Structures are given as C-alpha cells and as structure tokens.
Amino acid sequence: MTLADIVGVMSGPDRVRITKGSNELFAGYLGNLVHMAEYEALMAEEVTRLKEKVDITHKRYKELGLMQPLHPEETPNYSFSDLQLTIYREIILKSEE
C-alpha cells in the first residue's frame, strides 16, 4: 500500500509522523502535509508499518527551559496536571537501507 492509500482514509486534523529509515520526513497535522515540496513524490512511497506514537511533555517545557519530550524509559518529576499528551499515527515508509 502507498502513502496515498493511507492518507486517503485519514482526516486533516489527524497528527502524523512520517519516517523513512532514521529520517523524520514530516511531523504535524495531516492537513499541512500538502504544503511540503516533496508531497507528490511522497504519496507514491510504499508504507511498511503504521503504528500509534504517544508523546508526553510538560505543557510549558520550552518556556521553563526544561528538556525536550521524554523517552518512555525516563521517569520525570512532573505533576500530572502539567503534562500534555499528543498522539501521532506514525507512518513508516519503505527504506532502501
């Protein structure tokens, strides 16, 4: 299946992260994907995996000078009310590697 097949059944406000090998090609709202210069070429790419990706961050981590989003194996000392949950649909494209 191609990226166009996947995108065709999704909605513009969906958050997606598209990767190929170790490169992140796009991360954001699906509706903004059409503004990429490589949009047409990406649509023909073969998808090898589709999964959910969860990011948990402090709501104001940049403003407070805190580290960037945490990896699952790290344990933060944040209050639950300070956290923000973002769920991405991660689309992994076939890599030549």
C-alpha positions, 0 to 999 in steps of 0.5 A: 500500500502507498502513502496515498492509500493511507492518507486517503482514509485519514482526516486533516486534523489527524497528527502524523509522523512520517519516517523513512529509515532514521529520517523524520520526513514530516511531523504535524497535522495531516492537513499541512502535509500538502504544503511540503515540496516533496508531497507528490513524490511522497504519496507514491512511497510504499508504507511498511508499518503504521503504528500509534506514537504517544508523546508526553511533555510538560505543557510549558517545557520550552518556556521553563527551559526544561528538556525536550519530550521524554523517552518512555524509559525516563521517569520525570518529576512532573505533576500530572496536571502539567503534562500534555499528551499528543498522539501521532499515527506514525507512518513508516515508509519503505527504506532502501537501507 
